[in-house]
Amino acid sequence: MLFIGSTGDQAGHTLFTWAIVNRLLEKGLHPGFFKPFGTSLEAGGFGADHDAMLFREALKLDAPLESICPYHIDNPIWRSKEPSQILEECRDLSRELSREKDVLIVMGSKHIFFDDAFLPVPDIHLATALGADFILVNRFRNTSASVYSVLFAFSLLKHLMKGVVVNRVPPDEMDNVRERLLQTLANKGIEIAPAIAEDPLLSLWSLREIADELCAEVLWGEQYLDRKVWRMTIGPYPLRGRAHLFKMVYNKIVFIASPSSRGEGDSNAFSSESIAGILLTGGVRPSFLLIEVAKGEKLPLLLTKEDAVLAMQRLERSSANLTSANKSKADHFCELLDREEKSLDRFLRCVTER
């Protein structure tokens, strides 16, 4: 049983969980999945945790969603139960979900340290009660904060903690993290602690994900919604060609395409080809002429009722949910972990060779 916890703030524990799952499958093992406390909603749904949906599909599990993720924040029925009763139910469900499985992946909530009224059993207590091996995913903010978070968790979990992933490290901080933070953890007995640099390719939105997040209407360009967005702007952007007509539209967000989707050598070029798409805001529908321009320039055109500032703030506060279409991100994360002294395989050996 492997418990994957997180120190929150979009640390990346869904992506790390997917990397673990992929590597287990590559090795011919049969993993199961359990996320006791649902903390995210499937797009457009209620009571369906996004991670539970993702891994149920990825692992082709037959278990019902209510067993894989029994306690969801959207369902208040279970909140009257005592923590001891919930722990006992989690033990029973973990045994059930472990049948004919080599490893049961238990995914924690968003933050192992926050006391949340909706989550009466903290991850630390749950992992201890299950006797699960524990890997902590920590988003790096600064050395002292990461050292404190990791060592505090280590003091509570002791022998159950098998390592930590220090994720989303700014590239210019990598040398400092390796020399100070990782060395400190190693001196305290945490030997497996890869540091993963911030990688824009892992956090890019697609136009489809943006449309889902904002409940935006797709006016044109459904076939181009898988384009990745490198950055977005509500300020003036030098649109060229017929796309310059969109300069007359003030309530809009322009999505800039990721460099990998541009032509070679034109990463700094200002042209309609470097635009991933355009979001019209405020619910104001465009003229027939603008839709025809979008078609001619192959620019997906979205429409939301929110104004541009609110839509931008919402996107900046959110993170794109992973879907089965994002398997390439999980594969890339596996590669990053493999570069760090084959850390992914070292984690798995701690669990599968007990």
C-alpha positions as CSV (number, residue, x, y, z in Angstrom):
1,M,0.0,0.0,0.0
2,L,1.5,3.3,-1.1
3,F,0.1,6.6,0.2
4,I,0.9,9.8,-1.8
5,G,0.5,13.0,0.1
6,S,0.9,16.6,-0.7
7,T,1.9,19.9,1.0
8,G,-0.7,21.6,-1.2
9,D,-0.5,24.7,-3.4
10,Q,-0.6,22.7,-6.7
11,A,2.4,20.6,-5.7
12,G,1.7,18.1,-8.5
13,H,0.7,15.0,-6.6
14,T,-1.9,14.0,-9.2
15,L,0.9,14.0,-11.8
16,F,3.3,12.1,-9.5
17,T,0.6,9.5,-8.8
18,W,0.1,9.0,-12.5
19,A,3.8,8.6,-13.0
20,I,3.8,5.9,-10.3
21,V,0.8,4.2,-11.8
22,N,2.4,4.2,-15.3
23,R,5.7,2.7,-14.0
24,L,3.8,0.0,-12.1
25,L,2.0,-0.9,-15.3
26,E,5.2,-0.9,-17.3
27,K,6.6,-3.5,-14.9
28,G,3.6,-5.8,-15.4
29,L,2.2,-5.1,-11.9
30,H,-1.5,-4.6,-11.2
31,P,-2.2,-1.5,-9.1
32,G,-5.4,-0.4,-7.5
33,F,-6.5,3.1,-6.6
34,F,-8.2,4.6,-3.5
35,K,-8.8,8.3,-2.8
36,P,-10.8,8.3,0.5
37,F,-11.6,12.0,0.5
38,G,-12.7,13.7,-2.7
39,T,-11.5,17.3,-3.0
40,S,-12.1,18.1,-6.6
41,L,-15.1,18.0,-8.8
42,E,-15.3,16.4,-12.3
43,A,-16.1,19.1,-14.8
44,G,-19.8,19.7,-15.0
45,G,-20.5,17.1,-12.3
46,F,-21.3,16.8,-8.6
47,G,-19.9,14.3,-6.2
48,A,-17.4,12.8,-8.7
49,D,-13.8,13.4,-7.8
50,H,-11.6,14.2,-10.8
51,D,-8.7,12.1,-9.6
52,A,-11.0,9.1,-8.9
53,M,-12.5,9.4,-12.4
54,L,-9.0,9.7,-14.0
55,F,-7.4,6.7,-12.4
56,R,-10.5,4.5,-12.6
57,E,-10.3,5.0,-16.3
58,A,-6.5,4.8,-16.6
59,L,-6.4,1.5,-14.6
60,K,-9.7,0.1,-16.1
61,L,-11.0,-0.6,-12.6
62,D,-14.3,-2.3,-12.1
63,A,-14.8,-0.9,-8.5
64,P,-17.6,1.6,-8.3
65,L,-16.7,5.3,-7.8
66,E,-18.4,5.3,-4.3
67,S,-15.8,2.7,-3.2
68,I,-12.8,4.4,-4.8
69,C,-13.7,7.8,-3.4
70,P,-16.3,7.3,-0.6
71,Y,-16.2,10.6,1.2
72,H,-16.7,13.6,-1.1
73,I,-17.0,17.2,0.0
74,D,-20.1,17.6,-2.2
75,N,-21.9,14.8,-0.3
76,P,-22.7,15.9,3.3
77,I,-24.2,12.6,4.4
78,W,-21.0,11.1,5.9
79,R,-20.0,14.2,7.9
80,S,-21.9,13.1,11.0
81,K,-19.7,10.0,11.3
82,E,-17.1,9.8,14.0
83,P,-13.4,9.8,12.8
84,S,-12.9,6.3,14.3
85,Q,-15.8,5.0,12.2
86,I,-14.5,6.6,9.1
87,L,-11.0,5.1,9.7
88,E,-12.5,1.6,10.2
89,E,-14.5,2.0,6.9
90,C,-11.3,3.1,5.1
91,R,-9.5,0.0,6.4
92,D,-12.4,-2.2,5.1
93,L,-12.5,-0.5,1.7
94,S,-8.7,-0.6,1.3
95,R,-8.8,-4.4,1.9
96,E,-11.6,-4.7,-0.7
97,L,-9.8,-2.6,-3.3
98,S,-6.5,-4.5,-2.7
99,R,-7.9,-7.8,-3.8
100,E,-5.9,-9.3,-6.7
101,K,-3.8,-6.1,-6.8
102,D,0.0,-5.9,-6.3
103,V,0.0,-2.3,-5.0
104,L,-2.9,-0.2,-3.8
105,I,-2.2,3.5,-4.5
106,V,-3.9,5.7,-1.8
107,M,-4.1,9.3,-2.8
108,G,-4.3,12.0,-0.1
109,S,-6.2,15.2,-0.1
110,K,-4.8,18.6,-1.1
111,H,-2.7,19.3,2.0
112,I,-1.6,17.0,4.7
113,F,-1.3,19.7,7.4
114,F,-4.5,21.7,7.0
115,D,-7.3,21.0,9.5
116,D,-10.3,21.0,7.2
117,A,-13.8,20.7,8.7
118,F,-14.8,18.7,5.6
119,L,-12.0,16.1,6.2
120,P,-12.3,14.8,9.7
121,V,-9.4,12.4,9.3
122,P,-6.1,14.1,8.3
123,D,-3.8,12.3,5.8
124,I,-1.2,11.6,8.5
125,H,-3.6,9.8,10.7
126,L,-5.1,7.9,7.7
127,A,-1.7,6.7,6.4
128,T,-0.7,5.6,9.9
129,A,-3.9,3.7,10.4
130,L,-3.5,2.0,7.1
131,G,0.2,1.2,7.7
132,A,0.9,2.5,4.2
133,D,4.3,3.5,2.9
134,F,4.3,7.3,2.3
135,I,5.7,9.6,-0.3
136,L,5.3,13.3,0.1
137,V,5.1,15.7,-2.8
138,N,6.3,19.2,-1.8
139,R,6.1,22.3,-4.0
140,F,9.2,24.2,-3.4
141,R,8.8,27.8,-2.3
142,N,12.0,28.3,-0.3
143,T,14.5,26.1,1.4
144,S,13.4,26.7,5.0
145,A,9.7,26.1,4.3
146,S,10.4,22.9,2.5
147,V,12.8,21.6,5.2
148,Y,10.2,22.4,7.9
149,S,7.3,20.7,6.0
150,V,9.2,17.6,5.1
151,L,10.8,17.0,8.5
152,F,7.6,17.7,10.4
153,A,5.8,15.0,8.3
154,F,8.8,12.7,8.8
155,S,8.6,13.1,12.6
156,L,4.9,12.0,12.5
157,L,5.3,9.2,10.0
158,K,8.7,7.9,10.9
159,H,9.5,4.6,9.2
160,L,6.4,4.9,6.9
161,M,7.9,7.8,4.9
162,K,9.9,6.4,2.0
163,G,10.9,9.7,0.5
164,V,9.8,13.1,-0.8
165,V,9.5,14.8,-4.2
166,V,10.6,18.4,-4.2
167,N,8.7,19.6,-7.1
168,R,8.4,22.8,-9.2
169,V,11.9,24.2,-8.3
170,P,12.8,27.4,-10.2
171,P,15.7,26.5,-12.4
172,D,18.0,29.1,-10.9
173,E,17.4,27.5,-7.5
174,M,18.3,24.0,-8.4
175,D,22.0,24.1,-7.3
176,N,21.0,25.6,-3.9
177,V,18.3,23.0,-3.4
178,R,20.6,20.1,-4.1
179,E,23.4,21.5,-2.0
180,R,21.3,22.6,1.0
181,L,17.8,21.2,1.1
182,L,18.5,17.7,-0.2
183,Q,21.6,17.3,1.9
184,T,19.7,18.3,5.0
185,L,17.1,15.7,4.3
186,A,19.7,13.1,3.6
187,N,21.4,13.9,6.9
188,K,18.0,13.3,8.6
189,G,17.6,9.9,7.0
190,I,15.4,10.8,3.9
191,E,17.6,9.4,1.2
192,I,15.2,9.4,-1.8
193,A,14.4,13.1,-2.5
194,P,14.6,14.1,-6.1
195,A,14.3,17.8,-7.0
196,I,12.3,18.4,-10.1
197,A,12.7,21.8,-11.9
198,E,9.6,23.9,-12.8
199,D,8.7,22.7,-16.3
200,P,6.2,24.8,-18.3
201,L,5.2,21.8,-20.4
202,L,3.7,20.2,-17.4
203,S,1.5,23.1,-16.4
204,L,0.3,24.4,-19.8
205,W,-3.5,24.7,-20.4
206,S,-5.1,23.5,-23.6
207,L,-7.8,25.6,-25.1
208,R,-10.2,22.7,-24.3
209,E,-9.3,22.9,-20.6
210,I,-9.8,26.6,-20.6
211,A,-13.2,26.3,-22.2
212,D,-14.2,23.7,-19.6
213,E,-12.9,25.8,-16.7
214,L,-14.8,28.9,-17.8
215,C,-17.8,27.1,-19.2
216,A,-17.1,28.9,-22.4
217,E,-19.0,28.4,-25.6
218,V,-16.9,27.3,-28.6
219,L,-18.0,29.6,-31.4
220,W,-15.5,28.1,-33.9
221,G,-12.5,25.9,-34.0
222,E,-13.5,22.7,-32.1
223,Q,-10.8,20.8,-34.0
224,Y,-8.0,23.1,-32.7
225,L,-8.9,23.0,-29.0
226,D,-6.0,20.7,-28.1
227,R,-3.6,23.6,-28.8
228,K,-1.4,24.4,-25.7
229,V,-1.4,27.9,-24.3
230,W,2.0,29.3,-23.4
231,R,0.7,32.6,-21.9
232,M,-2.3,34.8,-22.1
233,T,-2.9,38.5,-22.2
234,I,-5.8,41.0,-21.9
235,G,-3.5,43.8,-23.0
236,P,-2.7,44.9,-26.6
237,Y,-1.2,42.3,-28.7
238,P,0.1,42.9,-32.3
239,L,-2.2,40.8,-34.4
240,R,-1.2,40.7,-38.0
241,G,-3.0,39.8,-41.2
242,R,-6.8,39.7,-41.2
243,A,-6.6,38.9,-37.5
244,H,-5.9,42.6,-36.8
245,L,-9.7,43.2,-37.0
246,F,-9.8,41.7,-33.5
247,K,-8.0,44.8,-32.2
248,M,-11.5,46.5,-32.4
249,V,-12.7,44.0,-29.8
250,Y,-11.8,45.3,-26.3
251,N,-13.3,42.6,-24.1
252,K,-11.1,39.7,-25.0
253,I,-8.2,37.5,-23.9
254,V,-5.6,36.5,-26.4
255,F,-4.0,33.1,-25.9
256,I,-0.4,32.8,-27.1
257,A,0.6,29.4,-28.5
258,S,3.4,27.4,-26.9
259,P,6.7,27.6,-28.7
260,S,6.5,23.9,-29.7
261,S,3.3,24.7,-31.7
262,R,5.0,27.5,-33.7
263,G,7.0,27.2,-36.8
264,E,10.8,26.8,-36.3
265,G,12.6,30.1,-35.8
266,D,9.5,32.2,-35.2
267,S,9.1,32.0,-31.4
268,N,9.3,35.8,-31.3
269,A,7.3,36.5,-34.3
270,F,4.0,38.4,-33.9
271,S,1.6,36.8,-36.4
272,S,-1.7,35.1,-36.3
273,E,0.2,31.7,-36.4
274,S,1.6,32.4,-32.9
275,I,-2.0,32.9,-31.5
276,A,-3.5,29.7,-30.1
277,G,-7.0,31.2,-29.9
278,I,-9.1,34.1,-28.7
279,L,-11.6,34.3,-25.8
280,L,-14.3,36.9,-26.2
281,T,-15.6,38.0,-22.7
282,G,-18.7,39.7,-21.3
283,G,-21.1,37.6,-23.3
284,V,-20.9,39.9,-26.3
285,R,-21.2,37.8,-29.4
286,P,-19.0,38.7,-32.4
287,S,-20.1,39.8,-35.8
288,F,-20.4,37.3,-38.7
289,L,-17.3,39.0,-40.2
290,L,-15.1,38.3,-37.1
291,I,-16.2,34.6,-37.2
292,E,-15.2,34.4,-40.8
293,V,-11.8,36.0,-40.0
294,A,-11.3,33.4,-37.3
295,K,-12.1,30.6,-39.7
296,G,-9.7,32.0,-42.3
297,E,-6.9,32.4,-39.8
298,K,-7.7,29.1,-38.1
299,L,-8.1,30.8,-34.8
300,P,-10.4,29.1,-32.3
301,L,-12.9,31.5,-30.9
302,L,-14.4,31.1,-27.4
303,L,-17.1,33.1,-25.6
304,T,-17.7,33.5,-21.9
305,K,-20.1,35.6,-19.9
306,E,-17.4,36.7,-17.4
307,D,-15.5,39.9,-18.0
308,A,-11.9,39.6,-19.1
309,V,-10.3,40.5,-15.7
310,L,-12.4,38.0,-13.8
311,A,-11.8,35.3,-16.4
312,M,-8.1,35.9,-16.3
313,Q,-8.1,35.8,-12.5
314,R,-10.0,32.6,-12.4
315,L,-7.5,30.9,-14.8
316,E,-4.6,32.2,-12.8
317,R,-6.0,30.8,-9.6
318,S,-6.9,27.4,-11.1
319,S,-4.8,24.6,-12.5
320,A,-5.7,22.5,-15.5
321,N,-7.2,19.1,-14.5
322,L,-5.4,16.2,-15.9
323,T,-7.3,14.0,-18.2
324,S,-6.6,10.7,-20.1
325,A,-5.6,12.9,-23.0
326,N,-2.6,14.3,-20.9
327,K,-0.7,11.0,-20.7
328,S,2.2,12.7,-22.4
329,K,2.6,14.9,-19.3
330,A,2.8,11.8,-17.0
331,D,5.3,10.3,-19.4
332,H,7.4,13.5,-19.3
333,F,7.3,13.6,-15.5
334,C,8.5,10.0,-15.5
335,E,11.5,11.0,-17.6
336,L,12.3,13.9,-15.2
337,L,12.2,11.5,-12.2
338,D,14.4,9.0,-14.0
339,R,17.0,11.7,-14.6
340,E,17.3,12.2,-10.8
341,E,19.2,9.0,-10.0
342,K,16.3,6.8,-11.2
343,S,14.2,8.0,-8.3
344,L,10.9,6.6,-9.6
345,D,12.3,3.0,-9.6
346,R,13.9,3.6,-6.2
347,F,10.6,4.6,-4.8
348,L,8.9,1.5,-6.2
349,R,11.6,-0.8,-4.9
350,C,10.9,0.5,-1.3
351,V,7.3,-0.7,-1.7
352,T,7.4,-3.7,-3.9
353,E,10.5,-5.4,-2.4
354,R,9.3,-5.4,1.3
